[in-house]
Amino acid sequence: MSPTNERIRVGDRIVITRRGRKGTYVADFSHENRHCRKSLHTTVKKEAIRRATKLDNDLIQGVFQATPPSITVRQAIDDYLASVRARGRAPTTVQKYKGVLEILHAFLAGHRVTVLSRMTPVLFDRYVAERTSTQKLSTVQGESVVIKSMFKWAKSRRLIAENPVAEVKLDRPIFEAKPSPSLDQVNAILSMADEPVRSQIAILAFTGMRSGELERLRHEDVDLAGNWIQIVSRTAGKTKTARSRKVPIPARLLPILRDRVRHPSSPWVFTTRPSPRYPDGDNHMNASLLNEAFGRLVKRLGYPTGRDTGFVVHSLRHFFETFNVNAGTPQRVIDTWLGHYSDRSMGAVYYRLTDEESQSFMRKVPFGTGLAAADAAKEIVR
């Protein structure tokens, strides 16, 4: 046997040989029922035996960690998203994560990085700098949280030996208060809207529901006898937090909801317009179309529009929060109605809102009838 092909046994587990043009020693051994090969990074026999002996001791003591198999960025993204879905995250959340990670994938491909383990803190900094040049800092910070979560997951699944962004610190995003319409402005918008958009806007404004939750609202979710709107997280249509909740029906919404649930023609409270796919218009409403209709109404009234400096449909949720706070409704009651669960204080852990208290608080919120503001809005349009 030539020196190049010489096999030297070290301990009971390891055999070392020389490989390649330089004759670098490598160690072959079995670990967790899997064959492993590890370079000893030396061409000197005596040093190779020393390093192999240390490796053998690590195997005996159970401290050896095998190098994770190389996984591509593409495969890691797909596996991570599958894991997020399996943990029951809302489809909109999964879609958001996918969008962020697809941008990261394109960025890394542009830097010829196709294997996840080749990510570095410097590359992460370059990604942040590139994204910040076209996006708001708060947006990029939110994307960074998603990226760090994926790498933390990859490390926990032993897909990478080290988390390259574990020590990268993210600054807290600067809070930017979003515009919130006043009650008079909400009333004015309602006065200019036609059905069913008027009813849709009213329900969003006076319950704090998300437009996606209204999109999937069923007749069975409206309990007129008990005076509740049930916002149900279902397998086929989960809420953002994957939790269900209920909101008392304000007196102002009762006539609207009575009319809507009186003669149900489909499971949905609001349905789509007839189309080739749904000729009977028996599918649920499209929240995107509502947002477009809302934007047209806002422009018609001369109010500011747009997510950053004006009003969008989600601004109605801001209105609900702001108006209730100013009306003296306790914050924890509002959070319960809105479905906010991020507060981990002991107050949030211990606080419980009874049905009777919830109904009582809602009765005190002065949403009014909107008649005076409606007349004012007609004057504006004239």
C-alpha positions as CSV (number, residue, x, y, z in Angstrom):
1,M,0.0,0.0,0.0
2,S,1.4,3.4,-1.0
3,P,1.8,6.1,1.7
4,T,-0.9,8.1,0.0
5,N,-3.4,5.3,0.4
6,E,-2.2,4.3,3.9
7,R,-5.1,3.7,6.3
8,I,-4.3,4.4,10.0
9,R,-6.7,3.4,12.7
10,V,-6.9,5.8,15.6
11,G,-8.8,4.5,18.6
12,D,-11.8,2.3,18.1
13,R,-13.8,4.6,15.8
14,I,-11.6,6.5,13.4
15,V,-9.6,5.7,10.3
16,I,-7.4,8.4,8.8
17,T,-6.2,8.5,5.2
18,R,-4.5,11.0,2.9
19,R,-6.6,12.5,0.1
20,G,-6.2,14.9,-2.8
21,R,-3.1,16.3,-4.5
22,K,-1.7,17.8,-1.3
23,G,-2.2,14.6,0.6
24,T,-4.3,16.2,3.4
25,Y,-5.3,13.8,6.1
26,V,-9.0,13.1,6.6
27,A,-10.8,11.1,9.3
28,D,-13.6,8.6,8.5
29,F,-15.9,7.5,11.2
30,S,-19.5,6.7,12.1
31,H,-21.7,9.1,14.1
32,E,-25.3,8.7,14.9
33,N,-25.5,5.8,12.4
34,R,-24.2,8.0,9.6
35,H,-20.9,7.8,7.9
36,C,-18.9,11.1,8.4
37,R,-15.7,12.4,6.8
38,K,-13.9,15.3,8.4
39,S,-10.7,17.0,7.1
40,L,-7.9,17.2,9.7
41,H,-6.4,20.1,7.8
42,T,-2.8,18.8,7.9
43,T,-0.4,16.9,5.8
44,V,1.8,15.9,8.7
45,K,1.1,12.3,9.9
46,K,2.0,13.0,13.6
47,E,-0.3,16.0,13.8
48,A,-3.0,14.2,12.0
49,I,-2.9,11.4,14.6
50,R,-3.0,13.9,17.4
51,R,-6.1,15.7,15.9
52,A,-7.8,12.3,15.2
53,T,-7.2,11.3,18.8
54,K,-8.9,14.4,20.1
55,L,-11.8,13.8,17.7
56,D,-12.1,10.2,19.0
57,N,-12.3,11.6,22.6
58,D,-15.0,14.0,21.5
59,L,-17.0,11.1,20.1
60,I,-16.5,9.1,23.3
61,Q,-17.7,12.0,25.5
62,G,-20.6,12.9,23.1
63,V,-19.5,16.5,22.5
64,F,-18.8,16.1,18.8
65,Q,-21.2,17.9,16.5
66,A,-21.3,16.8,12.9
67,T,-21.2,19.4,10.2
68,P,-24.7,19.9,9.0
69,P,-25.4,18.9,5.4
70,S,-25.3,21.8,3.0
71,I,-28.8,23.1,2.4
72,T,-29.6,25.6,-0.3
73,V,-31.3,29.0,0.5
74,R,-34.2,27.9,-1.7
75,Q,-34.8,24.6,0.2
76,A,-34.3,26.4,3.6
77,I,-37.0,29.0,2.7
78,D,-39.4,26.3,1.6
79,D,-38.9,24.2,4.7
80,Y,-39.2,27.2,7.0
81,L,-42.5,28.3,5.5
82,A,-43.8,24.7,5.8
83,S,-42.8,24.8,9.5
84,V,-44.6,28.1,9.9
85,R,-47.8,26.7,8.3
86,A,-47.6,23.6,10.5
87,R,-47.5,25.8,13.6
88,G,-50.8,27.3,12.6
89,R,-49.8,30.8,11.6
90,A,-52.4,32.7,9.6
91,P,-52.2,32.4,5.8
92,T,-51.6,36.2,5.5
93,T,-48.7,35.9,7.9
94,V,-47.2,33.0,5.9
95,Q,-47.7,35.0,2.7
96,K,-45.9,38.0,4.3
97,Y,-43.0,35.8,5.3
98,K,-42.8,34.3,1.9
99,G,-42.6,37.8,0.2
100,V,-39.8,38.8,2.6
101,L,-37.8,35.6,2.1
102,E,-38.2,35.7,-1.7
103,I,-36.6,39.2,-1.7
104,L,-33.7,37.8,0.5
105,H,-33.3,34.8,-1.9
106,A,-33.0,37.2,-4.9
107,F,-30.5,39.4,-3.0
108,L,-28.3,36.4,-2.1
109,A,-28.5,35.0,-5.6
110,G,-27.2,38.3,-6.9
111,H,-24.2,37.8,-4.6
112,R,-23.8,34.2,-5.8
113,V,-24.8,32.8,-2.5
114,T,-26.9,29.7,-3.0
115,V,-26.1,27.8,0.2
116,L,-27.6,28.9,3.5
117,S,-24.3,28.5,5.5
118,R,-22.6,31.1,3.3
119,M,-24.7,33.9,4.7
120,T,-22.6,36.4,6.7
121,P,-23.3,39.3,9.0
122,V,-21.7,41.6,6.4
123,L,-24.1,40.3,3.7
124,F,-26.9,40.9,6.1
125,D,-25.8,44.5,6.5
126,R,-25.6,45.0,2.8
127,Y,-29.2,43.6,2.4
128,V,-30.4,46.1,5.0
129,A,-28.6,49.0,3.3
130,E,-30.0,48.0,-0.1
131,R,-33.6,47.7,1.1
132,T,-33.4,50.9,3.2
133,S,-32.6,52.8,0.0
134,T,-36.1,52.1,-1.4
135,Q,-38.1,51.2,1.7
136,K,-39.0,52.8,5.0
137,L,-36.7,51.9,7.9
138,S,-39.6,50.4,9.9
139,T,-40.4,48.1,6.9
140,V,-36.8,46.9,6.6
141,Q,-36.7,46.3,10.4
142,G,-39.8,44.1,10.2
143,E,-38.3,42.2,7.3
144,S,-35.1,41.7,9.3
145,V,-37.1,40.1,12.2
146,V,-38.5,37.5,9.7
147,I,-35.0,36.8,8.3
148,K,-33.5,36.4,11.8
149,S,-36.3,34.1,12.7
150,M,-35.6,31.8,9.7
151,F,-31.9,31.5,10.6
152,K,-32.7,30.8,14.2
153,W,-35.0,28.1,13.1
154,A,-32.4,26.7,10.7
155,K,-29.8,26.5,13.6
156,S,-32.4,24.8,15.9
157,R,-33.0,22.2,13.1
158,R,-29.2,21.6,12.7
159,L,-29.3,22.8,9.1
160,I,-26.5,25.2,9.8
161,A,-23.6,24.9,12.3
162,E,-23.8,28.5,13.4
163,N,-26.4,31.2,13.1
164,P,-24.6,34.0,11.1
165,V,-27.0,36.7,12.2
166,A,-27.5,35.7,15.8
167,E,-25.5,38.6,17.1
168,V,-26.9,41.2,14.7
169,K,-28.8,43.6,16.9
170,L,-31.9,45.3,15.5
171,D,-32.9,48.8,16.5
172,R,-36.5,49.2,17.7
173,P,-38.5,50.7,14.8
174,I,-39.5,54.3,15.3
175,F,-43.2,54.5,15.9
176,E,-45.0,56.5,13.3
177,A,-48.6,57.3,14.3
178,K,-51.0,56.6,11.4
179,P,-53.7,59.0,10.4
180,S,-57.1,58.2,12.0
181,P,-60.4,59.6,10.8
182,S,-62.6,61.4,13.2
183,L,-66.2,60.3,13.9
184,D,-67.4,63.2,11.7
185,Q,-65.2,62.0,8.8
186,V,-66.4,58.4,9.2
187,N,-70.0,59.6,9.1
188,A,-69.2,61.7,6.0
189,I,-67.7,58.7,4.3
190,L,-70.7,56.6,5.2
191,S,-73.1,59.2,3.8
192,M,-71.4,59.1,0.4
193,A,-71.2,55.3,0.1
194,D,-73.7,53.1,-1.6
195,E,-74.7,49.6,-0.4
196,P,-73.1,47.2,0.3
197,V,-70.0,49.3,0.8
198,R,-71.8,51.6,3.3
199,S,-72.7,48.6,5.6
200,Q,-69.2,47.1,5.2
201,I,-67.5,50.4,6.2
202,A,-69.9,50.9,9.2
203,I,-69.2,47.4,10.6
204,L,-65.4,47.9,10.3
205,A,-65.6,51.3,11.9
206,F,-67.8,50.4,14.8
207,T,-66.4,46.9,15.7
208,G,-62.7,47.3,14.9
209,M,-62.7,44.2,12.7
210,R,-60.1,43.7,10.0
211,S,-61.3,43.8,6.5
212,G,-60.2,40.1,6.0
213,E,-62.3,39.1,9.0
214,L,-65.3,40.9,7.5
215,E,-64.6,39.2,4.2
216,R,-65.2,35.8,5.9
217,L,-68.0,36.8,8.2
218,R,-70.9,34.3,8.1
219,H,-74.5,34.7,9.0
220,E,-74.0,32.2,11.8
221,D,-71.4,34.6,13.3
222,V,-74.0,37.3,13.9
223,D,-75.9,36.7,17.1
224,L,-78.6,39.3,17.2
225,A,-80.3,37.7,20.2
226,G,-77.2,37.8,22.3
227,N,-76.0,41.0,20.7
228,W,-72.6,39.6,19.5
229,I,-70.5,39.6,16.3
230,Q,-68.4,36.4,16.5
231,I,-65.0,36.7,14.7
232,V,-64.2,33.1,14.2
233,S,-60.8,31.7,13.2
234,R,-61.6,28.7,11.1
235,T,-59.3,26.1,9.4
236,A,-60.3,27.5,6.0
237,G,-60.1,31.1,7.1
238,K,-57.9,31.9,10.1
239,T,-57.7,35.3,11.7
240,K,-54.4,37.1,11.9
241,T,-53.7,35.7,15.3
242,A,-55.4,32.4,14.7
243,R,-57.7,33.1,17.6
244,S,-61.4,33.7,17.8
245,R,-63.1,36.6,19.7
246,K,-66.4,38.4,19.9
247,V,-67.4,42.0,19.9
248,P,-70.7,43.5,21.2
249,I,-72.9,44.9,18.5
250,P,-73.2,48.7,18.9
251,A,-76.7,50.0,18.8
252,R,-75.9,51.9,15.6
253,L,-75.1,48.6,13.7
254,L,-78.2,46.7,14.8
255,P,-80.5,48.0,11.9
256,I,-77.7,47.2,9.4
257,L,-77.1,43.7,10.7
258,R,-80.8,42.9,11.0
259,D,-81.3,43.8,7.3
260,R,-78.2,41.7,6.3
261,V,-79.1,38.5,8.1
262,R,-82.8,38.6,7.5
263,H,-82.9,36.7,4.2
264,P,-79.5,34.9,3.8
265,S,-78.9,33.7,0.3
266,S,-75.4,32.3,1.0
267,P,-73.3,31.5,4.1
268,W,-71.6,34.9,3.8
269,V,-72.9,38.2,5.2
270,F,-71.4,40.0,2.3
271,T,-71.0,38.3,-1.1
272,T,-69.1,39.1,-4.3
273,R,-70.6,40.4,-7.4
274,P,-71.7,37.9,-10.1
275,S,-68.8,36.8,-12.2
276,P,-68.0,34.0,-14.7
277,R,-66.6,31.9,-11.8
278,Y,-69.5,32.8,-9.4
279,P,-72.4,33.6,-11.7
280,D,-74.8,33.7,-8.7
281,G,-72.5,36.0,-6.7
282,D,-72.4,33.4,-3.9
283,N,-68.8,33.7,-2.9
284,H,-67.6,36.0,0.0
285,M,-66.8,39.6,-0.7
286,N,-63.4,40.8,-1.9
287,A,-61.6,42.9,0.7
288,S,-59.3,44.5,-1.9
289,L,-62.3,45.8,-3.8
290,L,-63.6,47.4,-0.6
291,N,-60.3,49.1,-0.1
292,E,-60.4,50.5,-3.6
293,A,-64.0,51.7,-3.1
294,F,-63.0,53.3,0.2
295,G,-60.2,55.2,-1.4
296,R,-62.5,56.6,-4.1
297,L,-64.9,57.9,-1.4
298,V,-62.1,59.5,0.6
299,K,-60.8,61.3,-2.4
300,R,-64.3,62.5,-3.3
301,L,-64.5,64.1,0.1
302,G,-61.1,65.7,-0.2
303,Y,-59.6,63.8,2.7
304,P,-55.9,62.5,2.5
305,T,-55.5,59.0,1.1
306,G,-52.7,56.5,1.3
307,R,-51.2,54.2,3.9
308,D,-48.5,56.6,5.1
309,T,-50.2,60.0,5.2
310,G,-53.9,59.4,4.5
311,F,-56.8,57.0,5.0
312,V,-57.2,53.4,3.9
313,V,-59.7,50.8,5.0
314,H,-57.4,49.8,7.9
315,S,-57.6,53.4,9.2
316,L,-61.1,52.4,10.4
317,R,-59.5,50.1,12.9
318,H,-57.3,53.0,14.0
319,F,-60.5,55.1,14.4
320,F,-62.1,52.4,16.6
321,E,-59.1,52.3,18.9
322,T,-58.7,56.1,19.1
323,F,-62.4,56.9,19.5
324,N,-62.8,54.3,22.3
325,V,-59.7,55.5,24.1
326,N,-61.0,59.1,24.0
327,A,-64.4,57.9,25.1
328,G,-62.9,56.4,28.3
329,T,-63.1,52.7,27.4
330,P,-60.4,50.8,29.3
331,Q,-57.5,49.8,27.1
332,R,-57.7,46.1,28.0
333,V,-61.3,46.1,26.9
334,I,-60.4,47.7,23.6
335,D,-57.5,45.2,23.1
336,T,-59.9,42.3,23.7
337,W,-62.3,43.6,21.1
338,L,-59.5,44.2,18.6
339,G,-57.9,40.8,19.3
340,H,-54.5,42.2,20.5
341,Y,-52.5,39.6,22.4
342,S,-49.0,41.0,22.4
343,D,-49.1,42.4,25.9
344,R,-47.3,39.9,28.2
345,S,-47.7,41.8,31.4
346,M,-49.3,40.2,34.5
347,G,-52.2,42.5,34.0
348,A,-52.9,40.9,30.6
349,V,-52.5,37.5,32.1
350,Y,-54.9,38.0,35.0
351,Y,-57.5,40.3,33.4
352,R,-60.7,38.7,32.3
353,L,-63.5,40.6,30.5
354,T,-67.0,39.2,31.3
355,D,-69.7,39.2,28.7
356,E,-71.8,41.5,30.9
357,E,-69.0,44.0,31.3
358,S,-68.2,43.9,27.6
359,Q,-71.7,44.7,26.6
360,S,-71.9,47.5,29.2
361,F,-68.7,49.1,27.9
362,M,-69.9,49.0,24.3
363,R,-73.3,50.7,25.3
364,K,-71.3,53.6,26.7
365,V,-69.4,54.3,23.5
366,P,-71.0,57.4,21.8
367,F,-70.9,56.3,18.2
368,G,-74.2,58.3,17.6
369,T,-76.4,58.1,14.5
370,G,-74.2,60.1,12.1
371,L,-77.2,62.1,10.7
372,A,-75.7,65.5,11.4
373,A,-72.4,64.7,9.8
374,A,-74.1,63.1,6.9
375,D,-75.9,66.3,6.0
376,A,-72.5,68.2,6.3
377,A,-70.9,65.7,3.9
378,K,-73.6,66.4,1.3
379,E,-72.8,70.1,1.5
380,I,-69.1,69.4,1.0
381,V,-69.8,67.4,-2.2
382,R,-72.0,70.1,-3.5
